[in-house]
Amino acid sequence: EIDLKNGRVRVEPLVDVGLLTRVLTPLGWTIPVIPEFEDLTVGGLCMGYGIENTSHKYGLFSNLVQEYEIVTSTGDVVLARKDFNADLFYGVPWSHGTLGFVTAMWLKIIPCKPYCHLTYIPTHTLKDTVEIFNREAMKGAAGHEFVECLMYDRDHGVVMIGDMTDAPEDKSKINSVGWWFKPWYYKHVEGFLDTTKYKPKGEYDEYIPLREYYHRYTRGIFWMMELIIPFGN
């Protein structure tokens, strides 16, 4: 159930984030914290631990919840909000089902745009990496929507900052990373460390369709698929 007037969506615990993005993004809406794998469920993200590269602005996935519907150990169906059964509301995150079964929840949603404008900043010392990442992450609500860093060894990493936007005028800057023939995302990012192609102190940008950006690590299972299918990239 989608309540656009109040900016929220009601879901059951086995709804996964892939389904949420598939339904919401064509409507111009999204949930603010979306862990990358499409098959992660909202129940697990709330009762367990859900964090993402927007958490510097919005907190953990459980911070999106406005109301829980819970079946307690006595068989009662109760609601929990900040102003009603508050002890239960604040106790549910990370409880792993010990306080009851979550059967539904209302999640906060926000307007979105169809693309992510992403800037890659390759770093070649640990000091530079930490300084750039801290600078961007500590901007908080006034900073970029997405802040992330991948480290490839102690001194080499790529800091990524991005924001939702409309399609660029230069269509050549669009990179649909979800296609089957595209490199696994972490390998694509690693390419910016190649000093024969990219200057060490440079910044490089592209536009990724928003839903493909959200689930950019699904195909490669971050970097684990290379261990399963070494030739798959």
N, C-alpha and C positions, 0 to 999 in steps of 0.2 A: 504494500500500500504506500503510495507516494503522496505526500502532502506538500506541494510546492508553495502554498501560501505561507506555511510556517517553516519551510526549509528543513524537512525531515522525511525519513522513510522508515516504514515498519517492516521488519524482517524476522524470519525464524532462524534458529541457530545454524541450520545446515545450508543456508544460502551462502554461496562463496563470493569472493570479491570479483571474480570473473563475470559472474552473472550480474552483479551490481553495476559494474562498469559498462557491460553490454546494454543494460536497460537505461542507465542514467545519462551516460555521455551523449547519446543522440538527442536527449531532451535539453542538453545544455547545463546539466547538473552533475555533481560528483560528491563522493565522500572525501573529506580533507586528508585522511590518512589511509593509504592503500598499499599494504605490503604486496610485493611484486608477483608472487605466484598466484595464478588464476584460481587454483582450487583450494586456497585457504578459506576456511569458513569463519563467519562472523562470531559464532559461538566460541570457537577455539581462540580467536584473536582477543575476545573479551575475557574469557575465563582463564586464558593463558597469558600470552605476552605479545602485543602487536605494536611494532615500531616501524617508522619509515622515514624517508628523507624530507618529509614535511613536519616531523615531530618537533623541530625547533620552534615551530609556529603554533601547532595545534595539540601537542602532547602525544600521548599514546592512543591506540585505537579505542581503548576503553573510555577515554575522555570525550569521545563523540556520542556516547550513550546518554540519552535523555530520560529513558524509562526502561525498566526491566519488567517482564512478566515471568514469574518464577513459581515453580511447584516445589514446596518445601518438603521436608522429610515426613511431615504429618499428613501430606496429601493435599494441603491447602494451596490454592492459586492466589498469589499475592502480587501486588504491584510495588515497585520501589523507584522512587525519584529522589532528587536532592531535598525536596520538602515533604516527603512522605516515605516512611520506612527508610530514613536516611542511613541508618546504621547498616542495613542490608544493601542499600544502593552502593555505598562506598566499600563494602566488604566483598562484593562479588568479583571485581577484577582480580585476576591471579589466583582465585580460590579453587580452580580446577574441579568445580562441581561439588565441593564439600559442603556448600551452604544450600544446595538445591539444584534443580534442573531449570535452566533458562529456556523458556519456550517461545519467547518473542522479545523484541526490543525496538525502541525508536532510536534511530541514528540521525545525527546532524548531517545535512548536506549543504553544499555551497554551489553557486553558479560556476561554470567552467567554460573554457574556450577549446576549440578543436585541436590545437597544436601546443606542444611544449617547445619553447625557444631555449635551446640548451647551449651553454658555453663550456668548453673543455679547457682546463688550465693545467698543462703538464708540469710536474715538479720533479726536480732532480736532486734535491736534498731534503732530509727529514725536517730540517728547520723551516724551509720554505713551505712544505706541505702543511705543517702544523699552524704556521702563521696565517696562511691563506684560508685554511679550513675554519680556524677559530674566528677569523675576521668575518667570514660570511655567516657562520652559524650563530654568532652572537648578535647579529643585527636584529634577530627576533622578528616581530610582526612587521617591522619596516623593511626587512630584507627580502631576498628572493624566496619564491615559493618552494623550490627544490634545492637542497644542498646535500652533496654526497661526495665521497672520495673513495677511490679504489687504490690500494697499495699493491705493487708488484714485487717489491723487495723493500729493504729498509729505507732506501733513499729515493725510490722512484714511484711516483704515484700520479694520479690525475684527479684534480678537484673539479667537480661539475656543479654548475649553478644554472637554474632555469626558472622560467615563468610560463604560465599559460598565455596563449596569444592566438590571434587569427592567422590564417594562411599567409605566408610571405609572398611578396610580389615576384621575387626570384624563385621560381618553382624548382630550380636545380638544387636549392639548399634543403629541400625536403628529403629526409631519409626514413623510409618505412622499414624500421629495424625488425619488424615481425615476419617478413617474408622468409620462407623456408631456405632460400639460397643465401641469405645474408649471414655474415659471421655471427657467432655467439656474441652477445653484447659486450662481455668483458674483454673479448679479443678485439672487438672494434675500438673500445676505449684504449686498450694497450697500444694501438697503432699511433696514438698521439705522442707517445714517448720516442718514436723513431726520429732522431735528430737529423737524419738525411732528408726528411720531408717536412718536419715541423721545428720551428725555432724553440729552444728550451724555455724562453721567457714569453712565448707567444700565447694568444688566446684564440680559440677556433670555435665557431658556432655552426649549428644546424637546427633544422626544425623537424620534430618527430611527431607523427599523429599521436594525440594524447593517450588513447587507450593502448597503443603499442608501446608508448613510453612507460605507462604504468606497469605493464607486464613484460618489460624488456629482458628480465632474467628467466622467464618461464622456459624457453626452449633449451637454454644451456644449464638449467638448474644452478644458477650462478656460474660456478666454474667446475661443477661436479660431472657434467656430461662427458667431458674429455676423459675422465677415468672409466666411464662406462662404454663409450664409443670413441676411441682415440682418433679415428679417421673421420668423425662426423662433422668436423668444422671445415 
